[in-house]
């Protein structure tokens, strides 16, 4: 990787949480978000990531950024993610033809995590689908899979319309919008302070959203504020027109409790939260059931079996799988279990592999990892060994998340 300040490859490899990859694109082809100049002005170290030039860390460093998000609030530029709109009254029916999630039953302004699956049940990408209204869906996809996803949606839509000539459905790639995430325990206070009077954020639960304009940006600037994120903390992802992204970020930063954070902290935060990274903890050979994401597949979808790979996925739901994604607590606070390092049973027999690992700042630098093991060794408390640089370290299967989620749930209404 190269950066604007010539970070060495050795330095990047030494960072416990950074997923190192070479970019296959020439520098001139790497995309920039609308905040690129802003990141440079704030002395971010920029690196190629999924075809984009993104901030890795800021001068405070990864651990400070990580801990600040856990205690206050941090801003992440996630504009490299793909944003898509599906229009038409048949949009939900179409989307359900390519994902196993229950989209039709979503209430307006509510979202659901699901996946694009292939005919073998493998995960092509994970995605968040929000029902905006009866004839509008909002879909967010991963940056590294965006081109593939758009092509998949396009070809799938053509097939869908061949079977349903009168279907009312079309899709639009939102290439004019940025995506800004603010995450952390004070995120709601910060966002609420900017909203017009009358907006009560306590009515916006985790995995729901609202459309709003901020007076400071202009009444005609429409934002979508979604209560979700990738850190395990309460927070929001805000879809904003490109030309207003920097102004929005500066508004959020006016609160002294808010700071900027980069990809490095984002990775340690999401790993502590037990959240998957596409292309590492999930891929097109791994099913949602093997990835321990069974909760994303509703009962109706299991019964209908009308999505790609349904037979395999439902069979696994009923009969189990040979491998399973687990959390692993490793007995060291100095060594990182990196992707593809091997996992062994207590007697030293190889039973799996690591998909991502880090030294967890919120856990006194404890070495943690996620990986796949034989299902017979996937129970919480199972003793394992992980091979790190030719040395076996004692480890234990642990329940995820490693650090408890702090998503906001609306208080239950008591029956009279």
C-alpha positions in Angstrom: 0.0 0.0 0.0 1.1 3.5 -0.7 -0.2 6.6 1.0 0.1 10.4 0.5 2.9 10.4 3.1 4.7 7.2 1.9 3.8 4.8 4.8 6.0 1.8 4.4 4.6 -1.7 3.7 6.4 -2.9 6.8 4.7 -0.2 8.9 1.2 -1.2 7.6 1.8 -4.9 8.3 2.8 -4.1 11.8 -0.6 -2.6 12.6 -2.6 -5.4 14.3 -5.9 -4.5 12.8 -5.1 -3.6 9.2 -6.2 -6.0 6.5 -3.3 -5.8 4.1 -4.1 -6.0 0.4 -2.5 -4.9 -2.8 -4.7 -2.8 -5.0 -5.0 -4.1 -8.5 -5.9 -0.7 -9.8 -3.4 1.9 -11.0 -3.2 5.0 -8.7 -4.9 7.1 -11.4 -7.9 4.8 -11.2 -8.4 4.9 -7.5 -11.5 6.8 -6.5 -11.8 9.6 -4.0 -14.7 10.4 -1.7 -16.1 13.9 -1.4 -14.1 14.2 1.8 -10.7 13.4 0.3 -9.3 16.9 0.6 -10.8 17.3 4.1 -9.1 14.1 5.2 -5.7 15.4 4.0 -6.3 18.8 5.6 -6.8 16.9 8.9 -3.5 15.0 8.3 -5.0 11.6 7.7 -2.8 8.8 6.4 -4.5 7.8 3.2 -4.4 4.2 1.8 -6.0 2.4 -1.1 -8.9 0.3 0.0 -11.4 -1.5 -2.2 -10.6 0.8 -5.1 -10.8 4.0 -3.0 -8.3 6.3 -1.3 -9.4 6.2 2.3 -8.2 7.5 5.7 -6.4 4.8 7.7 -5.6 6.8 10.8 -5.4 10.4 12.0 -2.6 12.0 14.1 -4.1 10.8 17.4 -3.5 7.1 16.3 -5.7 4.1 16.1 -6.1 3.2 19.8 -7.1 6.8 20.7 -9.6 6.8 17.8 -11.0 3.4 18.9 -11.3 4.3 22.6 -12.8 7.7 21.8 -15.6 6.0 19.8 -16.3 3.7 22.8 -16.5 6.7 25.2 -17.8 9.6 23.1 -18.4 9.7 19.4 -16.3 9.3 16.2 -17.0 10.2 12.6 -16.1 7.7 9.8 -16.2 8.4 6.1 -18.0 5.4 4.6 -18.8 7.1 1.3 -17.0 4.2 -0.5 -20.1 2.1 0.2 -22.6 1.7 -2.7 -26.0 3.3 -2.2 -28.9 2.0 -4.4 -32.6 2.8 -4.7 -35.1 0.2 -5.9 -38.2 1.9 -7.2 -41.7 0.4 -7.8 -44.4 -1.4 -6.0 -42.8 -4.8 -7.0 -39.4 -3.8 -5.6 -39.6 -5.9 -2.5 -40.8 -8.9 -4.4 -37.8 -8.5 -6.8 -35.3 -8.1 -4.0 -36.6 -11.2 -2.3 -35.7 -13.1 -5.5 -32.0 -12.5 -4.8 -31.7 -12.3 -1.0 -33.0 -14.6 1.8 -34.1 -11.7 4.1 -37.8 -10.9 4.8 -38.1 -7.6 3.0 -41.8 -7.6 2.2 -42.8 -7.4 5.8 -40.6 -4.5 6.8 -42.4 -1.5 8.1 -41.7 1.9 6.4 -38.3 3.4 7.4 -37.1 0.1 8.9 -34.0 -1.9 7.7 -32.8 -5.5 7.7 -29.5 -7.1 7.3 -29.4 -9.7 4.5 -27.1 -11.2 1.8 -26.9 -11.6 -1.9 -26.6 -15.4 -2.2 -25.5 -17.6 -5.2 -27.0 -20.9 -6.3 -24.7 -22.8 -3.9 -25.9 -20.7 -0.9 -22.6 -18.7 -0.8 -22.5 -15.1 0.3 -21.8 -12.8 -2.7 -22.1 -9.7 -0.4 -24.0 -8.7 2.7 -26.3 -5.7 2.4 -28.6 -3.5 4.4 -32.1 -3.1 2.9 -34.4 -0.3 4.1 -38.1 -0.1 3.1 -38.7 3.6 2.6 -42.3 3.2 1.4 -44.5 0.8 -0.5 -42.6 1.7 -3.7 -39.1 2.6 -2.6 -36.3 0.5 -1.1 -32.8 1.8 -0.1 -29.9 -0.7 -0.4 -26.3 -0.3 0.9 -23.6 -2.6 -0.4 -19.9 -3.0 0.3 -17.4 -1.0 -1.7 -15.3 -4.0 -2.8 -18.4 -5.8 -4.2 -20.2 -2.7 -5.5 -19.6 -3.2 -9.2 -20.3 -6.9 -8.9 -23.5 -6.2 -7.0 -24.8 -3.6 -9.5 -24.2 -6.0 -12.3 -25.9 -8.8 -10.4 -28.9 -6.6 -9.6 -29.1 -5.5 -13.3 -29.0 -9.0 -14.7 -31.4 -10.4 -12.1 -33.8 -7.6 -12.8 -33.8 -8.4 -16.5 -34.6 -12.1 -15.6 -37.3 -11.0 -13.2 -39.0 -8.8 -15.8 -38.9 -11.6 -18.3 -40.9 -13.7 -15.9 -43.0 -10.8 -14.8 -43.5 -8.6 -17.9 -45.8 -6.1 -16.2 -43.6 -5.7 -13.0 -43.3 -2.2 -11.7 -39.6 -2.1 -10.6 -36.4 -0.3 -11.5 -33.2 0.5 -9.8 -31.0 3.6 -9.5 -27.3 3.9 -8.3 -27.0 6.9 -6.0 -23.7 8.2 -7.3 -24.5 11.7 -6.1 -24.5 10.8 -2.4 -21.9 10.4 0.3 -22.3 8.4 3.5 -21.1 9.7 6.9 -21.2 7.6 10.0 -21.2 9.0 13.5 -20.8 6.3 16.2 -20.5 6.3 20.0 -22.5 6.8 23.2 -23.0 10.5 22.7 -23.8 10.3 18.9 -27.6 10.7 19.5 -27.1 13.9 21.6 -24.9 15.3 18.9 -27.2 14.5 16.0 -30.3 15.6 17.9 -28.7 19.0 18.7 -28.6 19.7 14.9 -32.1 18.6 14.1 -35.1 20.9 13.7 -37.5 21.1 16.7 -40.0 18.3 16.9 -37.7 15.4 16.0 -37.4 13.0 18.9 -34.6 10.5 18.3 -36.0 8.2 21.0 -38.6 7.3 18.4 -35.9 6.2 16.0 -34.8 2.7 17.1 -31.8 0.6 15.9 -32.3 -0.4 12.3 -34.7 2.4 11.5 -34.3 5.8 9.9 -35.8 9.2 9.2 -35.6 11.8 6.4 -34.8 15.3 7.6 -33.3 18.6 6.6 -30.8 20.4 8.8 -31.3 24.2 9.0 -27.6 24.8 9.0 -27.2 23.1 5.6 -30.4 24.5 4.1 -34.0 23.5 4.1 -33.8 22.0 0.6 -30.9 19.6 1.6 -32.5 16.2 2.4 -30.7 13.7 4.5 -31.5 10.2 5.4 -30.4 9.4 9.0 -30.2 5.7 9.7 -29.7 4.4 13.2 -27.1 1.7 12.5 -23.4 1.2 12.1 -20.4 -1.1 12.2 -18.9 -0.5 15.6 -21.4 -2.1 18.0 -22.1 1.3 19.5 -25.2 3.4 19.1 -24.9 5.7 16.1 -26.0 6.7 12.7 -25.1 6.5 9.0 -26.2 9.7 7.2 -26.7 9.8 3.4 -26.0 13.3 2.2 -25.5 14.9 -1.3 -21.8 15.1 -2.1 -21.7 18.9 -2.1 -22.8 19.0 1.5 -20.8 16.2 2.9 -17.9 18.3 4.2 -20.3 20.9 5.7 -22.2 18.1 7.5 -18.9 16.7 8.9 -17.8 20.1 10.1 -21.2 20.6 11.8 -20.8 17.3 13.7 -17.2 18.1 14.7 -18.3 21.4 16.3 -19.2 19.3 19.3 -15.9 18.8 21.2 -16.9 15.2 22.0 -16.7 14.2 18.3 -13.5 13.3 16.5 -12.4 11.8 13.2 -11.5 8.1 12.9 -10.2 6.0 10.1 -10.3 2.4 8.7 -7.9 1.1 11.3 -10.1 1.9 14.3 -13.2 0.9 12.3 -11.7 -2.6 11.9 -10.9 -3.1 15.6 -14.3 -1.8 16.6 -16.2 -4.1 14.3 -14.1 -7.1 15.3 -14.8 -6.5 19.0 -18.4 -6.3 18.0 -18.2 -9.7 16.3 -19.3 -8.3 12.9 -18.2 -9.9 9.7 -16.0 -8.3 7.0 -17.0 -9.3 3.5 -14.2 -11.1 1.6 -12.7 -12.3 4.8 -15.2 -13.6 7.4 -17.6 -14.2 4.5 -17.2 -15.1 0.9 -19.1 -16.8 -2.0 -18.1 -20.3 -0.7 -19.5 -19.6 2.8 -23.3 -19.8 3.5 -25.2 -17.5 6.0 -25.6 -20.6 8.2 -21.9 -21.4 8.3 -21.3 -17.7 9.0 -23.5 -17.9 12.1 -26.1 -15.5 10.4 -29.1 -17.8 10.6 -31.0 -14.9 12.4 -31.1 -13.0 9.1 -33.4 -15.6 7.4 -37.0 -15.4 8.3 -39.4 -18.3 8.8 -41.5 -17.3 5.7 -38.4 -17.3 3.5 -37.3 -20.7 4.8 -40.7 -22.1 3.9 -40.9 -20.4 0.4 -37.4 -21.4 -0.6 -37.5 -18.9 -3.5 -34.1 -17.3 -3.3 -30.7 -18.4 -4.7 -29.2 -21.4 -2.8 -32.4 -21.9 -0.8 -32.3 -25.7 -0.8 -28.8 -25.8 0.6 -29.3 -23.0 3.2 -32.6 -24.5 4.5 -31.1 -28.0 4.7 -28.2 -26.5 6.7 -30.7 -24.8 9.0 -32.4 -28.1 9.6 -29.5 -30.4 9.8 -26.5 -28.3 10.8 -23.2 -27.5 9.0 -19.7 -29.0 9.1 -18.1 -25.7 9.9 -19.1 -22.6 11.8 -17.9 -19.1 12.4 -16.8 -18.6 16.0 -15.2 -16.0 18.3 -11.8 -17.0 19.6 -10.1 -15.6 22.7 -6.3 -16.2 22.5 -4.0 -16.3 25.5 -1.7 -13.4 24.5 -1.8 -9.7 24.4 1.1 -9.3 22.1 0.6 -11.6 19.1 -2.1 -11.1 16.4 -3.8 -14.1 14.7 -4.0 -13.0 11.1 -6.1 -14.3 8.3 -5.5 -17.9 7.3 -3.5 -18.8 10.4 -4.5 -22.3 11.5 -6.7 -23.3 14.4 -6.2 -26.6 16.2 -7.9 -28.7 18.8 -6.4 -29.2 22.3 -4.3 -32.1 20.9 -2.9 -30.1 18.0 -5.0 -31.4 15.2 -6.0 -28.8 12.6 -9.7 -28.0 12.8 -10.0 -24.6 11.2 -8.6 -21.2 10.2 -8.7 -17.6 11.2 -10.5 -15.1 9.1 -9.6 -11.9 11.0 -7.9 -11.0 14.2 -6.6 -8.0 16.3 -5.4 -6.9 19.7 -8.6 -5.5 21.2 -8.1 -2.1 22.7 -11.3 -2.4 24.8 -10.0 -5.7 26.3 -6.6 -4.6 27.5 -5.1 -5.6 24.2 -6.3 -9.2 24.4 -5.7 -11.1 21.2 -9.1 -11.9 19.7 -10.1 -13.5 16.4 -12.9 -14.8 14.3 -12.6 -17.9 12.2 -14.2 -21.2 11.1 -13.8 -24.4 13.0 -15.4 -27.9 12.8 -18.8 -27.6 14.3 -17.9 -30.2 16.9 -15.4 -27.7 18.3 -17.7 -24.6 18.0 -19.3 -24.7 21.5 -18.5 -21.8 23.8 -15.7 -22.7 26.2 -14.1 -25.2 23.9 -10.3 -25.3 24.3 -8.3 -24.6 21.1 -4.9 -23.7 20.0 -4.0 -21.1 17.4 -0.8 -21.2 15.4 0.9 -17.8 15.3 4.3 -17.6 13.6 4.9 -21.3 14.2 4.0 -21.1 17.9 0.9 -22.6 19.4 -1.1 -20.3 21.7 -3.8 -21.6 24.0 -7.3 -20.3 23.0 -10.9 -20.6 23.8 -14.2 -20.4 21.8 -16.2 -17.5 23.2 -19.6 -16.1 22.6 -19.7 -13.0 20.4 -19.7 -10.1 20.5 -16.5 -9.8 22.4 -17.6 -6.4 23.6 -21.4 -6.0 24.3 -23.4 -4.1 21.7 -25.0 -0.9 22.8 -27.6 -0.5 20.1 -30.6 1.6 21.0 -33.9 -0.3 21.4 -37.1 1.5 22.0 -38.6 0.8 25.5 -41.3 -1.7 25.4 -44.8 -0.3 25.7 -46.5 -1.7 28.8 -50.0 -3.1 28.2 -52.7 -1.5 30.2 
